[in-house]
Amino acid sequence: MVTAKLRPSQVLINETAIAHNVQHAIAGLPQGTELFAVVKADAYGHGLLRVARIAQAAGATGFCVAILDEALALRRAGFTLPILVLGIIEPEYAPIAAANHIVVPVGSSEWLTQALPGLTSGRELPPLHVHLALDTGMGRIGFRQVTALNEAIAVIRAHAAQVKVTGLFTHFSTADDPDPAYFKMQVTRFHEFLDALPERPRYVHVANSATSLWHAACDGNLVRFGVAMYGLNPSGRAIDATPYPLEPALTLTSTLSFVKQIEAGEAVSYGATYHAAKPEWIGTVPLGYADGWQRRLQGFHVLVNGTECEIVGRVCMDQFMIRLPGKVKTGTPVVLIGRSGDQEITLQDVADYAHTIHYEIACGLTERLPRVSVAPFPAQA
């Protein structure tokens, strides 16, 4: 997809906000605990390489990504910190991970037996570093029984020159839920695995953003810092209080490309689903669902000169229309996410209206929208 640099719609990324969120998180960690910045999905829509640079400068000691391609993009850009892929990669790509010093998860002995031929093919490769994934209740990836884990460890020990265990982890599915019952069950299951290990690897990690914010340490020494790094509350609105203020980093802006007055009864946009009840001023915003501004946001609002303006008619692929309080000049700024005057629209507000989560809204802002840094970090002299 082409990044549209010749139109006014853009995503502004506050670098200092990201850095402050990382620094606040690190300041609250127990001694000896590290923070890896989760930069998967183009850093939750904020820009992979930009956020990796900021997080590293702010004190992160490694990165987490979802897929091998993201890890390779970091390596190609010159990042040398540890990189952990969180999703299972295809076994035949294990040599690529090893050659690039990228850590991958192992969740079954079957994966190991499929990956080992490529690691023992005679090529000179460094050992593949792996983290053992445990399924304690997420139901996604990982070992589900201690016996299965021990079988995999036996396979790894038999191929110590090719595979090295450097970590063990699980993922909590309800760490952002006010009811801690399921979370506590997962903690118990995790400790059952941990107690059965012959020895602990270098990294033991269970803490995502939600766990780091609202739960005490669970025998881990690494935090996977994700959505909170971008200033977003992992729970949405379920748990308001956080131990430190989260600073949102993303603003979405555009301008009015066209302004007109329509008469009572005239329709706006596809399907003629909106008809003016009286003469109205209508503004067109050059941004649409191809940019990630979803069709279901019809009836939501944006901000023009600090005033809420309703989205009228269906959101088009590349444009949408709003009802203005009066005649406004073309080129006037429009804020879709962020502040205008004393009003604010948050990612959570957009997500609430769209019946989804703020993660999805942020990640859904497409590559066509340029990401522009503001408030650089470290500060420019």
C-alpha positions as CSV (number, residue, x, y, z in Angstrom):
1,M,0.0,0.0,0.0
2,V,1.2,3.5,-0.9
3,T,1.8,5.8,2.0
4,A,0.0,9.0,1.1
5,K,2.3,11.9,1.9
6,L,0.6,14.4,-0.3
7,R,-2.7,14.6,1.6
8,P,-3.4,16.1,5.0
9,S,-4.5,12.9,6.8
10,Q,-1.8,11.6,9.1
11,V,-1.0,9.8,12.4
12,L,1.1,11.8,14.8
13,I,3.3,9.8,17.2
14,N,4.4,11.4,20.4
15,E,7.8,9.9,21.0
16,T,8.2,11.4,24.5
17,A,5.0,9.9,25.6
18,I,6.2,6.4,24.6
19,A,9.5,7.0,26.4
20,H,7.8,8.2,29.6
21,N,5.6,5.1,29.7
22,V,8.6,2.8,29.3
23,Q,10.6,4.7,32.0
24,H,7.6,4.7,34.4
25,A,7.3,0.9,34.0
26,I,11.0,0.3,34.5
27,A,11.1,2.4,37.6
28,G,8.5,0.2,39.2
29,L,10.1,-3.1,38.4
30,P,11.8,-5.3,41.1
31,Q,15.6,-5.3,41.0
32,G,16.9,-7.6,38.3
33,T,13.8,-7.6,36.2
34,E,14.1,-6.6,32.6
35,L,11.6,-5.0,30.2
36,F,11.2,-6.1,26.6
37,A,9.2,-3.7,24.4
38,V,6.4,-5.4,22.5
39,V,6.6,-3.9,19.0
40,K,4.5,-6.5,17.0
41,A,2.0,-5.4,14.4
42,D,4.0,-2.4,13.4
43,A,4.3,-1.4,17.1
44,Y,0.5,-1.5,17.5
45,G,0.2,0.8,14.5
46,H,2.7,3.3,15.9
47,G,5.7,2.3,13.6
48,L,8.0,-0.6,14.3
49,L,11.4,1.0,13.8
50,R,10.5,4.3,15.4
51,V,9.1,2.7,18.6
52,A,12.0,0.2,18.8
53,R,14.4,3.1,18.8
54,I,12.5,5.1,21.4
55,A,12.1,2.0,23.7
56,Q,15.7,1.2,23.5
57,A,16.7,4.7,24.3
58,A,14.3,4.7,27.2
59,G,15.8,1.6,28.8
60,A,14.2,-1.5,27.2
61,T,16.7,-4.4,27.0
62,G,15.0,-6.4,24.3
63,F,12.0,-6.6,21.9
64,C,9.0,-9.0,21.5
65,V,7.4,-9.4,18.1
66,A,4.7,-11.7,16.7
67,I,6.3,-13.1,13.6
68,L,9.8,-13.9,12.3
69,D,9.5,-11.2,9.5
70,E,9.2,-8.5,12.2
71,A,12.3,-9.7,14.0
72,L,14.2,-9.8,10.7
73,A,13.1,-6.2,10.0
74,L,14.6,-5.1,13.3
75,R,17.9,-6.9,12.6
76,R,18.1,-5.4,9.1
77,A,17.7,-2.0,10.7
78,G,20.7,-2.6,12.9
79,F,19.1,-3.5,16.3
80,T,21.3,-5.9,18.2
81,L,19.2,-6.3,21.5
82,P,17.6,-9.7,22.1
83,I,14.5,-10.3,20.0
84,L,11.8,-12.8,21.0
85,V,9.2,-14.0,18.5
86,L,6.0,-14.8,20.5
87,G,4.3,-16.9,17.8
88,I,5.2,-20.3,16.6
89,I,7.3,-20.1,13.4
90,E,7.4,-22.7,10.7
91,P,10.1,-25.3,11.7
92,E,11.9,-25.0,8.4
93,Y,12.7,-21.3,9.2
94,A,14.5,-22.2,12.4
95,P,17.9,-21.9,10.7
96,I,17.0,-18.3,9.7
97,A,16.2,-17.5,13.3
98,A,19.4,-19.1,14.6
99,A,21.6,-17.3,12.0
100,N,20.1,-13.9,13.0
101,H,20.2,-14.6,16.8
102,I,16.4,-14.4,17.1
103,V,14.7,-16.3,19.9
104,V,11.7,-18.4,19.1
105,P,9.1,-20.2,21.2
106,V,8.8,-24.0,21.4
107,G,5.4,-25.5,22.4
108,S,5.7,-29.1,21.4
109,S,8.3,-31.9,20.9
110,E,6.9,-32.3,17.4
111,W,8.1,-28.8,16.4
112,L,11.6,-29.7,17.6
113,T,11.8,-32.9,15.6
114,Q,10.7,-31.0,12.5
115,A,13.1,-28.1,13.1
116,L,16.2,-30.2,14.1
117,P,17.1,-31.4,10.6
118,G,17.6,-27.9,9.4
119,L,19.8,-27.1,12.4
120,T,22.0,-30.2,12.0
121,S,22.4,-30.1,8.2
122,G,26.1,-29.4,8.4
123,R,25.9,-25.6,8.0
124,E,27.8,-23.6,10.6
125,L,25.0,-22.0,12.7
126,P,24.9,-20.7,16.2
127,P,22.6,-22.6,18.5
128,L,18.9,-21.7,18.2
129,H,17.8,-20.0,21.4
130,V,14.3,-21.0,22.4
131,H,11.8,-20.1,25.1
132,L,9.5,-22.9,26.3
133,A,5.9,-21.8,25.9
134,L,3.4,-23.0,28.5
135,D,-0.4,-23.1,28.1
136,T,-1.7,-22.4,31.6
137,G,-5.1,-21.4,30.4
138,M,-4.9,-19.1,27.4
139,G,-5.6,-22.0,25.1
140,R,-3.3,-20.6,22.3
141,I,0.1,-22.2,22.2
142,G,2.4,-24.1,24.5
143,F,2.9,-27.2,26.6
144,R,-0.2,-28.3,28.5
145,Q,1.3,-31.0,30.7
146,V,4.5,-31.3,32.7
147,T,5.2,-34.7,31.1
148,A,5.1,-33.1,27.6
149,L,7.4,-30.3,28.7
150,N,9.9,-32.8,30.1
151,E,9.9,-34.8,26.9
152,A,10.8,-31.7,24.9
153,I,13.6,-30.8,27.4
154,A,15.0,-34.3,26.9
155,V,15.1,-33.8,23.1
156,I,16.8,-30.4,23.6
157,R,19.4,-31.9,25.9
158,A,20.2,-34.5,23.3
159,H,20.8,-31.7,20.8
160,A,22.5,-29.2,23.0
161,A,24.8,-28.0,20.2
162,Q,21.8,-27.0,18.1
163,V,19.2,-25.8,20.6
164,K,19.6,-23.9,23.9
165,V,16.7,-23.1,26.3
166,T,17.1,-19.5,27.4
167,G,13.5,-18.8,28.6
168,L,10.2,-20.1,29.9
169,F,6.9,-18.2,29.6
170,T,3.1,-18.2,29.7
171,H,0.4,-15.7,28.9
172,F,-2.4,-14.6,31.2
173,S,-5.7,-14.3,29.5
174,T,-7.5,-12.3,32.3
175,A,-4.8,-10.2,33.9
176,D,-6.9,-7.1,33.0
177,D,-10.1,-8.5,34.6
178,P,-11.2,-7.1,38.0
179,D,-12.1,-10.7,39.0
180,P,-8.7,-12.4,39.8
181,A,-10.0,-16.0,40.0
182,Y,-8.9,-17.2,36.6
183,F,-5.7,-15.3,36.8
184,K,-4.8,-17.1,40.1
185,M,-5.6,-20.4,38.6
186,Q,-3.1,-19.7,35.8
187,V,-0.5,-18.6,38.3
188,T,-0.9,-21.9,40.1
189,R,-0.6,-24.0,36.9
190,F,2.5,-21.9,36.0
191,H,4.2,-22.7,39.3
192,E,3.4,-26.4,38.8
193,F,5.5,-26.3,35.6
194,L,8.2,-24.1,37.2
195,D,8.6,-26.5,40.1
196,A,9.0,-29.5,37.8
197,L,11.9,-27.9,35.9
198,P,15.4,-29.4,36.5
199,E,16.8,-25.9,36.3
200,R,15.5,-22.4,35.6
201,P,16.5,-20.8,32.3
202,R,17.8,-17.2,32.2
203,Y,14.4,-15.7,31.5
204,V,11.2,-16.6,33.2
205,H,8.3,-14.3,32.1
206,V,4.6,-14.1,32.6
207,A,4.0,-10.4,32.8
208,N,2.3,-8.5,30.0
209,S,1.3,-4.9,30.4
210,A,-1.8,-5.8,32.5
211,T,0.2,-8.1,34.8
212,S,2.9,-5.5,35.3
213,L,0.3,-2.9,36.2
214,W,-2.0,-4.7,38.6
215,H,-0.4,-7.9,39.8
216,A,2.6,-8.7,42.0
217,A,5.6,-10.5,40.5
218,C,5.0,-14.2,39.8
219,D,8.5,-15.5,39.9
220,G,9.4,-13.8,36.7
221,N,12.4,-11.6,35.7
222,L,11.1,-10.1,32.5
223,V,8.1,-8.0,31.6
224,R,6.7,-8.0,28.0
225,F,5.6,-4.4,27.9
226,G,3.0,-3.9,25.2
227,V,-0.1,-1.8,25.0
228,A,0.7,0.3,28.0
229,M,3.8,1.5,26.3
230,Y,1.6,3.3,23.9
231,G,-0.4,4.9,26.7
232,L,-3.4,2.6,26.5
233,N,-5.0,1.0,29.5
234,P,-5.0,-2.8,28.9
235,S,-8.4,-3.2,30.5
236,G,-10.1,-0.6,28.5
237,R,-12.4,0.9,31.1
238,A,-12.7,-2.2,33.4
239,I,-9.9,-1.0,35.7
240,D,-9.3,2.7,35.7
241,A,-6.6,3.1,38.3
242,T,-3.0,2.6,37.1
243,P,0.2,2.9,39.3
244,Y,1.5,5.6,37.1
245,P,-0.2,7.9,34.4
246,L,-0.3,6.4,31.0
247,E,0.5,8.9,28.3
248,P,-1.3,8.2,25.0
249,A,1.1,8.5,22.1
250,L,-1.2,8.5,19.0
251,T,-3.2,11.4,17.4
252,L,-5.1,11.0,14.1
253,T,-5.7,14.3,12.2
254,S,-6.9,15.5,8.9
255,T,-8.5,18.7,7.4
256,L,-11.7,19.6,5.7
257,S,-11.2,19.1,1.9
258,F,-14.6,20.4,0.9
259,V,-17.5,22.4,2.6
260,K,-21.0,23.0,1.3
261,Q,-24.5,23.8,2.5
262,I,-27.3,21.3,1.7
263,E,-31.0,21.8,1.9
264,A,-33.5,20.0,4.1
265,G,-34.2,16.5,2.8
266,E,-31.0,16.2,0.8
267,A,-29.0,12.9,1.3
268,V,-25.4,12.3,2.1
269,S,-23.1,9.4,1.1
270,Y,-23.8,5.8,-0.1
271,G,-27.2,4.3,0.3
272,A,-28.7,7.8,1.1
273,T,-28.9,6.7,4.8
274,Y,-28.7,10.2,6.1
275,H,-31.1,13.0,5.1
276,A,-30.7,16.6,6.5
277,A,-33.6,17.6,8.7
278,K,-32.9,21.2,7.9
279,P,-30.4,23.3,5.9
280,E,-27.0,22.1,7.1
281,W,-23.3,22.7,6.5
282,I,-21.5,19.5,5.5
283,G,-17.7,19.0,5.5
284,T,-15.8,16.3,3.7
285,V,-12.8,14.7,5.4
286,P,-10.3,13.0,3.1
287,L,-9.9,9.7,5.1
288,G,-11.9,6.5,5.1
289,Y,-12.1,2.8,5.8
290,A,-9.1,2.1,3.5
291,D,-7.2,4.1,6.1
292,G,-8.7,2.1,9.0
293,W,-11.6,4.5,9.8
294,Q,-14.3,1.9,10.0
295,R,-17.7,2.1,8.3
296,R,-19.4,1.4,11.6
297,L,-18.2,4.8,12.8
298,Q,-21.2,6.5,11.0
299,G,-22.9,8.5,13.8
300,F,-19.7,8.9,15.8
301,H,-18.0,12.3,15.9
302,V,-14.8,14.2,15.2
303,L,-13.5,17.5,16.5
304,V,-13.4,20.7,14.5
305,N,-12.2,23.8,16.4
306,G,-13.0,22.1,19.7
307,T,-16.5,21.2,18.7
308,E,-18.0,17.7,18.2
309,C,-19.2,17.2,14.7
310,E,-21.2,14.1,13.9
311,I,-20.2,11.7,11.1
312,V,-23.2,11.7,8.7
313,G,-23.9,9.1,6.1
314,R,-21.7,6.1,5.5
315,V,-18.0,6.2,5.8
316,C,-16.6,5.8,2.3
317,M,-13.3,4.1,1.3
318,D,-11.3,7.3,1.1
319,Q,-13.6,10.1,2.6
320,F,-16.4,10.7,5.0
321,M,-18.7,13.6,5.7
322,I,-19.5,15.5,8.9
323,R,-22.2,18.0,10.0
324,L,-20.6,21.3,10.8
325,P,-22.0,23.9,13.3
326,G,-21.9,26.5,10.5
327,K,-19.7,27.6,7.6
328,V,-16.1,26.6,8.2
329,K,-13.2,27.2,5.8
330,T,-11.7,24.3,3.8
331,G,-8.3,23.3,5.2
332,T,-9.6,23.6,8.8
333,P,-8.0,20.9,11.0
334,V,-10.1,17.9,11.9
335,V,-9.1,15.7,14.9
336,L,-10.3,12.1,14.8
337,I,-8.2,10.9,17.8
338,G,-6.7,13.4,20.1
339,R,-7.4,16.9,21.5
340,S,-9.0,20.0,20.0
341,G,-9.6,22.8,22.4
342,D,-10.9,21.4,25.6
343,Q,-12.4,18.4,24.0
344,E,-10.7,15.0,23.5
345,I,-11.5,11.8,21.5
346,T,-9.5,8.8,22.7
347,L,-8.8,5.5,21.0
348,Q,-11.0,4.0,23.7
349,D,-13.8,6.3,22.7
350,V,-13.6,5.1,19.1
351,A,-13.4,1.5,20.2
352,D,-16.4,1.8,22.4
353,Y,-18.5,3.2,19.6
354,A,-17.2,0.5,17.2
355,H,-17.9,-2.3,19.8
356,T,-14.3,-3.4,19.8
357,I,-11.0,-2.8,21.7
358,H,-8.6,0.1,21.3
359,Y,-5.9,-2.4,20.2
360,E,-7.9,-3.1,17.0
361,I,-8.4,0.5,16.2
362,A,-4.7,1.4,16.5
363,C,-3.5,-1.7,14.6
364,G,-6.1,-1.1,11.9
365,L,-4.8,2.3,10.9
366,T,-3.3,1.4,7.6
367,E,0.0,2.0,6.0
368,R,-1.6,4.6,3.7
369,L,-1.6,7.0,6.7
370,P,1.9,8.5,7.2
371,R,3.3,8.3,10.7
372,V,4.8,11.6,11.8
373,S,6.9,12.0,14.9
374,V,6.2,14.8,17.4
375,A,8.0,15.5,20.7
376,P,11.1,13.7,19.6
377,F,12.9,11.4,22.1
378,P,15.7,11.8,23.0
379,A,15.0,15.6,22.7
380,Q,16.7,17.3,19.8
381,A,19.3,19.9,20.8
